Amino acid sequence: MSDGPDPAGEPSFRSGFACFVGRPNAGKSTLTNALVGTKVAITSGRPQTTRHAIRGIVHREDAQLVLVDTPGLHRPRTLLGQRLNDVVRATLSEVDVVGFCAPADEPVGRGDQFIAQELSRLPKRTPVIAILTKADKVADPDRLGARLLELASLGDFAEIVPVSAVGPARAQGSPGIHASGSPGERSPGGSAAYQLDVLADLLVARLPAGPPLYPDGELTDEPELVMVAELVREAALEGVRDELPHSLAVVVEEMLPREDRPADRPLLDVHVNVFVERPSQKAIVIGAGGSRLKDVGTRARGQIEALLGTPVFLDLRVKVAKDWQRDPKQLRRLGF
Ligand SMILES: Nc1nc2c(ncn2[C@@H]2O[C@H](COP(=O)(O)OP(=O)(O)OP(=O)(O)O)[C@@H](O)[C@H]2O)c(=O)[nH]1
């Protein structure tokens, strides 16, 4: 594939990196998944579930867009919080374009202002596209317009665009600087998304000319172990008390094919430790008579089997690592 300019002076292929930032729950992971078209980043209704820079790759005729999904940038309260912010800053300084996500259904808050301020410190050549996410949640065009203006006032953005990764399609002609997207476009989940192709075009336009960086069809280069750990983490977070998400860390200890299995009936043994900070949290994760942990295991196993394409035996253990978020030694052990 040639990466030189075509006769009109446009490069025939672009490739590079984009990164979405935004306060927790802004919809970054969902957007990554919707653009890539498969489940690579972990989403949940709870804030702060994304702990690793997971890349999803958008393959197009004219470009390859590598999406780096980061933890939420926020005012740090613990050592873990500080480290997460460092990860985000390091990522921001390396990408070609940044997408600043803010949800349409919530007013601009201190978290958004904090991030906008961080973004204004980026080297001037890194363009920032402001993305008003969850546009489907605001039915009133005037309100959506007001939210776009509010977002625009937060910084000096290269573009501003409302999108929806899921939910019902909006009517054509709704407000917004890029309101001409294809409202009928389908998201991978089957529901109609809105303006994803417009957003992809805007991101791609900011990439340098260059050949593909990854082989065709590859969706993520995140090591399997990390993806498996994230799937367990997601399953363990479902339906638990509010304080638990921040106290959960998942480490895959081992993944080995079971010996003595017939070639046509392989089984992968996956051993996973789920770390919590206190014995009381361990009890929550395990549930009465181990019932909850069993559900978590069943859910996670299904996802892992789908990811790896092989039957899996999942061994889940819950361990207490006291106050791991505040202890540098434990943080290192858990991979932060
Ligand atoms: N209606 C609607 N809901 C959305 C949309 N995008 C995300 N959501 C929901 O918003 C919640 C948070 O989305 P995530 O993608 O996990 O948000 P995030 O910014 O990655 O969150 P962290 O990992 O906590 O930083 C989930 O419940 C999503 O289903 C959207 O376009 N429309």
The ligand as an SDF file (V2000), in Angstrom:
LIG
                    3D

 32 34  0  0  0  0  0  0  0  0999 V2000
  -27.2690    6.0310   26.0910 N   0  0  0  0  0  0  0  0  0  0  0  0
  -25.9420    5.9440   25.9400 C   0  0  0  0  0  0  0  0  0  0  0  0
  -25.1960    5.4190   26.9240 N   0  0  0  0  0  0  0  0  0  0  0  0
  -23.8570    5.3550   26.7500 C   0  0  0  0  0  0  0  0  0  0  0  0
  -23.2340    5.8170   25.5590 C   0  0  0  0  0  0  0  0  0  0  0  0
  -21.8930    5.6340   25.6930 N   0  0  0  0  0  0  0  0  0  0  0  0
  -21.7160    5.0880   26.9040 C   0  0  0  0  0  0  0  0  0  0  0  0
  -22.8760    4.9080   27.5510 N   0  0  0  0  0  0  0  0  0  0  0  0
  -23.0720    4.3260   28.9000 C   0  0  0  0  0  0  0  0  0  0  0  0
  -22.3780    5.1110   29.8500 O   0  0  0  0  0  0  0  0  0  0  0  0
  -21.7530    4.3020   30.8480 C   0  0  0  0  0  0  0  0  0  0  0  0
  -20.2710    4.5710   30.9270 C   0  0  0  0  0  0  0  0  0  0  0  0
  -19.6540    4.2520   29.6930 O   0  0  0  0  0  0  0  0  0  0  0  0
  -18.1170    3.7960   29.6080 P   0  0  0  0  0  0  0  0  0  0  0  0
  -17.8220    3.6240   28.1500 O   0  0  0  0  0  0  0  0  0  0  0  0
  -17.8390    2.6730   30.5320 O   0  0  0  0  0  0  0  0  0  0  0  0
  -17.4100    5.1050   30.1560 O   0  0  0  0  0  0  0  0  0  0  0  0
  -15.8430    5.3860   30.3560 P   0  0  0  0  0  0  0  0  0  0  0  0
  -15.6480    6.8270   30.0820 O   0  0  0  0  0  0  0  0  0  0  0  0
  -15.0280    4.4380   29.5610 O   0  0  0  0  0  0  0  0  0  0  0  0
  -15.7200    5.1040   31.8950 O   0  0  0  0  0  0  0  0  0  0  0  0
  -14.4000    4.8120   32.8070 P   0  0  0  0  0  0  0  0  0  0  0  0
  -13.8140    3.5280   32.3320 O   0  0  0  0  0  0  0  0  0  0  0  0
  -14.9920    4.7240   34.1550 O   0  0  0  0  0  0  0  0  0  0  0  0
  -13.5060    5.9920   32.6570 O   0  0  0  0  0  0  0  0  0  0  0  0
  -22.0940    2.8630   30.4600 C   0  0  0  0  0  0  0  0  0  0  0  0
  -23.2040    2.4480   31.2180 O   0  0  0  0  0  0  0  0  0  0  0  0
  -22.4330    2.9560   28.9860 C   0  0  0  0  0  0  0  0  0  0  0  0
  -23.3490    1.9640   28.5750 O   0  0  0  0  0  0  0  0  0  0  0  0
  -24.0670    6.3650   24.5120 C   0  0  0  0  0  0  0  0  0  0  0  0
  -23.6360    6.8050   23.4460 O   0  0  0  0  0  0  0  0  0  0  0  0
  -25.4090    6.3990   24.7850 N   0  0  0  0  0  0  0  0  0  0  0  0
  1  2  1  0
  2  3  2  0
  2 32  1  0
  3  4  1  0
  4  5  2  0
  4  8  1  0
  5  6  1  0
  5 30  1  0
  6  7  2  0
  7  8  1  0
  8  9  1  0
  9 10  1  0
  9 28  1  0
 10 11  1  0
 11 12  1  0
 11 26  1  0
 12 13  1  0
 13 14  1  0
 14 15  2  0
 14 16  1  0
 14 17  1  0
 17 18  1  0
 18 19  2  0
 18 20  1  0
 18 21  1  0
 21 22  1  0
 22 23  2  0
 22 24  1  0
 22 25  1  0
 26 27  1  0
 26 28  1  0
 28 29  1  0
 30 31  2  0
 30 32  1  0
M  END
$$$$
